[in-house]
Amino acid sequence: MGTNAKQFIESVLIFGDQLLPHHPLLDPAQNRERSVVLIESFSRIRSLRYHKQKVGLVLSAMRHYAEALRAAGWTVDYREADSFTDGLRAHVKEFQPRRLLMLEAAEWRARQSQYALSRKLNVEIILSPNTHFLCEQRLSEEKAKETSGKKLILENFYRAMRKQFGVLLEKDGSPVGGAWNFDAENRKPYKGKPVPRAPINFSPDAITQAVLEKVERECPDNIGSTTGFSLAVTREQALQVLDDFITHRLPNFGAYEDAMSAREPVLFHSLLSPLLNIGLLEPLEVIRRAEAAYHDGTAPLNSVEGFIRQILGWREYVYWRYHQMMPSFQEMNHWQAERPLPAFFWTGETEMNCLRHVITRVLETGYSHHIERLMVLCNFALLAGIQPRAVNEWFLDSYIDAYDWVVTPNVIGMGLCADGGVVGTKPYIASAAYINKMSDYCGGCQYDAKQRTGEAACPFNALYWNFLLRFEKQLRANPRMGPNVLGLKHLDEAERKRVQQQAQRFLEKLA
């Protein structure tokens, strides 16, 4: 290394999801006193089945981040170790820091492990708040509101965050455009026009290529392949992805936010979540870029507000809820769903066209947008009574932007309503009519989206009505489920029986 490691008083440990451009523990004035350590560990990667594209993204981004720090004058100890603890122990033995500094981990279990590190390594550990989440400074305040009896739902949380950070506000503090939420304008199906701009791709450099070869060698059984890897892995590339979205897709993002297409996997979505979730982009800079696009007249308010709500509202809200509800969150099962995850989730081999398209896309690329996650995958899993933890683990394994803090609230909470309606306020269920309206999947399917029973009937229909029948009493107690439950009045006893039999026959074939 060319530097006496023992001269460093402190070491800054940086996790692979904390590759922040403005890391609060990396003050350039202290680079003679502090070294930096990053650890590349394959034990956790091998124990699970993380998508190879995700593994490649994180490890390549870590290696590029280390090189950027070295170029900025930092002494960086980048270690490849079988386990994280082994790598950190080796660093402490060689560098002998008096203290280890680190940001609190985003994931709950990793944060608990941080608390035990001092005893394991016999060195002082100093934890700082994770600045990659804007709500960290709001946790105590909002928890106090919750305990005092005021239920905090997403909309209230989002408005409070808008006010705190001064986002899309008039001078008097009122929302720009006279409303906090323009979701009603963001529900157009996509009919082939306008044609979306293809996302930009990046050719792997030598560092990335070495990582991809290692991933294929070390993780042969993980999901997917590194073939065709073209993700951004540096801060500079991440900024190009942000520019590309703001310029070319944000203007149409809002209107087609809920649309799904077999022909256009990305449509007008940002593809920023993998880069946000590892720190190459910071949430407030992304929010400010979108806000500026509105003020500059290059993107309409419904698009900008809808996009900002995903980050300043939903991303921050689920992170806050996650830390409030762990560790029991992952075991919640409000609907007592116990069916195993069907085998086609690992192959995409199903006759249901919507599921086949979405699952195949995820297995190949590690990506599908949020409505496909919610209204195709989670909708099916909830209606079919699939065990929530199994669904949650599949999402964690399969998506390139998947981390426990974001997947568990979105799947256990929002998608499956297995928390009983804490994260969301109702189960998000729909029949084939919704999928037919918002996608082009049904046109190429052997099932008929308009039939409820019979050999050609789409399974989503029988499953949807069967779910309403099974949980009618519980659903009636939820005011937001009123229109759904009222639909049962159109089913006489004979039709109810046919629906239940149709659903049962389908479920018996799931394996």
Secondary structure, DSSP 4 states (H G I P E B T S, - for coil): --S-GGG-SEEEE--TT---TT-TT--GGGTTTEEEEEEEE-HHHHHS---HHHHHHHHHHHHHHHHHHHHTT--EEEEEESSHHHHHHHHHHHH--SEEEEEPPSSHHHHHHHHHHHHHHTSEEEEE--TTSGGGGGHHHHHHHHHTT----HHHHHHHHHHHHT-SB-TTSPBGGG-S--GGG--PPP-S-SPPPPPP-----HHHHHHHHHHHHH-TTSSS-STT-----SHHHHHHHHHHHHHHTHHHHTTTTT---SS-SSTT----HHHHHHTSS-HHHHHHHHHHHHHTTSS-HHHHHHHHIIIIIIIHHHHHHHHHHTTTGGG--TT---BPPPGGGGT---S-HHHHHHHHHHHHHS---HHHIIIIIIHHHHHTTB-HHHHHHHHHHH-TT--HHHHHIIIIIIIT-TTSSSSSSS-----HHHHHHH-SSGGG-SSBTT-SSSTTB-HHHHHHHHHHHHTHHHHHTSGGGHHHHHGGGG--HHHHHHHHHHHHHHHHH--
